[in-house]
């Protein structure tokens, strides 16, 4: 919902102008400049009438309107092949922003960190091969940060390493089975930093981070060892979850964000996942997003 931020920006300028007004002549000049900037902003803003992305339906039976594409490279992350070629790199504005901020936060404090981003949703959302969810732009798979034999950051390659009990990954099950891959080691510091950045994000609420029970234990033990505060540990305990049924997240973490307040207010986005009474076509029945505009752009200037 980009126009909400725009409105806030214009509102902020008006507030600044308000405090300056009524002082000496120098302030009056500032006021005039700020007023002019406000005018220019206001004149430009109505062009951006797109309400932004809309997540429709549920994570496992949904669609995605006006998706945002995650660029292949950004600060601290990349989308390696084969995920890049699959073109499942679309999400809500909120999810894409979250990935960019979290990867940047980890890279900022841990030089050399490079997050491998796998599947988000496809453009328009809907059923995605190999996934139960990832339908409404609120899910993403992230490849665990790894270290090489020398303890240096390992740049993501075309495999999702499957980590054994000792934290070593030497084979992959996904995206295809490969018996021998370059050995790598689960990077506790960077993976914990990623979890921390995700659950601590000020703009987006992360609903779940799905990991295996093994990885969950590693991360929580590490957080305790480095003396993280109890509130953060509690939040991490609640958010880090082993998905019901399968314990397959030894090779990646799956992030799901909650519906944004705007998408929920539009009545399109649903947080609870759909029950699965049947599989097959019914299970993948299409959910369509309604035609836009759903709401009209607020008039900034009469
Ligand atoms: Zn996933």
Boltz pocket constraint, residues with backbone or C-beta under 6 A from the ligand:
constraints:
  - pocket:
      binder: B
      contacts: [[A, 119], [A, 131], [A, 134], [A, 139], [A, 140], [A, 141], [A, 253], [A, 254]]
      max_distance: 6.0
